[in-house]
Amino acid sequence: MFDLIVKNATTSDGQSGVDIACKDGKIAAVEAGITAEAKDTMDAGGNLVSPPFVDPHFHMDATLSLGKPRMNVSGTLLEGIALWGELKPIQSVDDIVERAMRYCNLAVAKGIGAIRSHVDTCDDELKGVQALLEVREKVKNYLDLQLVAFPQDGVLRDSTAMNNTVRALDMGVDVVGGIPHFERTMAHGAESIRLLCEIAEKRGLMVDMHCDESDDPHSRHIETLAYETQRLGLKGRVAGSHLTSMHSMDNYYVSKLIPLMVEAGVHAIPNPLINIMLQGRHDTYPKRRGQTRVRELRDAGIMVGFGSDCVMDPWYSLGKADMLDVAFMGLHVGQLSSRADMDWCFEAVTGNSARIMGLEGYGLSKGCDAHFVILQAKDKIEAIRLRAHRLAVFRHGQLISQSAPIQYNLALPDRPSLTVDESQVSGSSSTN
């Protein structure tokens, strides 16, 4: 007997009318017409069943802090960093835990199963590290939380940041982070990459650096990150986040840079919502889009995953833990408009990001962990178009979130009563 069977599902690889059977927290079968008994059964109604959404870049120590101690008036990255510097001394570990737990609750309801969160190590008390280690333990049964030791003010620029970053790793933080473009000089930025990658190599850890989050085409630290990745044998363990300067670089230099990234096996994590909001602030017109060269990176074979970065914090006053919003923005800004492109954008917030994070047991095939989401949509493209409602979220084969379908009951003059479901209004469907 199975623990759970989800009937009549459409899977993210395009299969329809299939059943998903789960036992002991694992997917035991994915096939049509499973007739075995199960303790629980749910009818997916032909809707899309996907592995959980994955957010490979977030700042949970700052989330939901909007307006504390003040608002970011200019809307710029640098004012956000300054504002965060004002908040850090006055917030407590308990404040961070409370906000992070509220965010995790929302994330789970939105079908997110894993988050990589950068946590600031430029705080001698390491309040954010203490808080998020506590949160990681609290949520471990229903959310994978991977932490990055992130020296926000620069590991060389801040006098105690290197020691604090090592302390954070000793406390159990998972990944080595950095911010080379925020160091005092380009040379210091390159040196910070070398030092931090050597720490990761010695400890057997992954690396994820904020890299070239700038409109400056001469901010080229991704080149150094690719070099150190190759020199130290870190292939497949390193990600460059943001990479926004690449949207300002000339094509000739990029034609050299991308092959270096491919050779080193460096991953890329754009953050569409935040990149399009923060970049290009000094431009008049024409105004740069801000997002890195997603199409070119993807087409070269680089693993690209979209991150959400921020929700209601010093840098971004919007957001709702919705990775489909992230994919929707990435699609538009990157002009990824073909059917294959849009299909790929769904993978950028699911499977690609899971691979970047090194998640084990992820997927929707036999033997994978029974973590999945039922969406009120019939396929991946429709899910992005609608930012589809999450009908049910499962973890280890157990239902952890459920919501009724969204529909609209219309009472229009001279017409019969109508019920409208967004997922039924598509280019191939007839409407009244």
C-alpha positions, 0 to 999 in steps of 0.5 A, a space after each residue: 500500500 502506498 502512503 499517497 497517490 496523486 491522480 491525473 497529473 500533468 508533469 513538468 516534463 510534459 506527461 499528462 494523465 499520470 499518477 504519482 505514488 509516494 511511500 516512505 517520503 519518496 516517489 515510488 512510481 510515476 505512471 498512468 493508471 496506478 490501481 494500488 491502494 493508498 492511505 491518501 489520494 488526491 486528484 490533480 485534475 489534469 493540473 501541472 505537478 512540479 518539483 518545488 520552486 527553488 530560490 538560489 539567491 536571497 537575503 533572509 536576514 533583511 527580509 520584511 524589514 521595510 521601513 526600518 529605520 527608514 525608507 530607501 528614498 533614492 531606490 539605489 543599491 548603495 542607499 540600500 547598503 547604507 540603510 542596512 548598515 543603520 538597521 544592523 546595530 538596532 535589530 536583535 537576533 529575535 527580530 531576525 528570527 521572527 521576520 525570517 520565520 514569517 517569510 519561510 511560512 509564506 515561501 512554503 505556501 508559495 511552493 518554495 522547497 529550498 532557499 539559498 540565503 546570504 547572511 551578513 558577516 560584517 557584524 561582530 556579534 554575527 546576529 544574522 548568522 545566529 538567527 538564520 542557523 536557528 531558523 534553518 533548524 526550525 524549518 528543516 523538516 519542510 524547507 531546505 535552507 542553505 546559508 552563505 557567509 556574506 561579508 556585505 561591506 567587503 571582506 578586505 574593506 571591513 577590518 573584521 569581516 574576514 575573521 567574522 566570515 571564518 567564524 560563521 563558517 565554523 558555526 555551520 554556514 554552508 557556502 563561502 560568499 563575497 562582494 569583490 566589486 564593493 572592495 576599495 580597489 579592483 585589485 582588492 576585489 581580485 584579492 578577495 576572490 582569491 582568499 575566499 576561494 582558497 578558504 572554500 577549497 580547503 573546507 570543501 565548500 561551495 562558493 557564491 559571490 555577488 559579482 559585478 552588481 554594477 553598471 560599470 563595464 569595467 567591473 570584471 571580477 567574474 573573470 577572476 572568479 572563473 580563473 580561481 575556480 579553475 586554478 583551485 579545482 572548484 568546477 561545478 561548486 561556484 556561482 556568480 550572482 547578479 553579473 549585471 555589469 555584463 549587460 554593459 560590456 562590449 560584445 568582443 570582451 563578452 565573446 572571451 569572457 563567457 567561454 572562460 566561464 564555461 571552461 571553469 564550470 561557473 554557474 550564473 544567478 541573475 535576480 530579475 526583479 532586483 536587477 531591473 529595479 536597481 540597475 541603470 539608475 544613473 542612465 537617462 535614455 537610452 536606459 539599460 535593462 540591468 539583467 545580465 546576458 541570460 540568453 548568451 550564458 544559457 546558450 553557451 551551456 552555463 547553468 543559469 538559475 533565477 533568484 528572487 534576492 529581496 522581499 520588502 527590505 532596504 533594497 526592494 519594497 515589493 515581493 511575495 515569495 513567488 518564484 513565478 514572478 521572478 521567472 515572469 520578469 526574467 522572461 520579459 527583461 531577457 526577451 525570452 519569448 519563444 515557447 522553448 525560452 518560456 519553458 526554460 524560464 520555468 526550469 530556471 526557478 526549479 531544476 536549474 537552481 536545484 542543481 546550482 544548490 547541489 540539492 540531492 533527491 530533487 525531481 519528479 521521478 521514481 526514487 526522488 524525494 516526494 516534494 512537489 507542488 500542484 499548480 492551477 495551470 496545465 503546463 509550465 508556460 501557462 504557469 508563468 503566464 498566470 503566476 499560477 495559484 498553488 493548489 497543494 504543496 507536499 513534503 515527503 509525501 505529506 500535504 503541508 499547504 492547500 488552497 481552493 482553486 481561484 475562480 470568478 463567479 460572474 453575474 452579467 446583464 443579459 447573460 447566464 451566470 458564469 464561472 471563469 477560471 484563468 487556466 481555462 482561458 488560453 489561446 487554444 480554448 473557446 470562450 463564451 
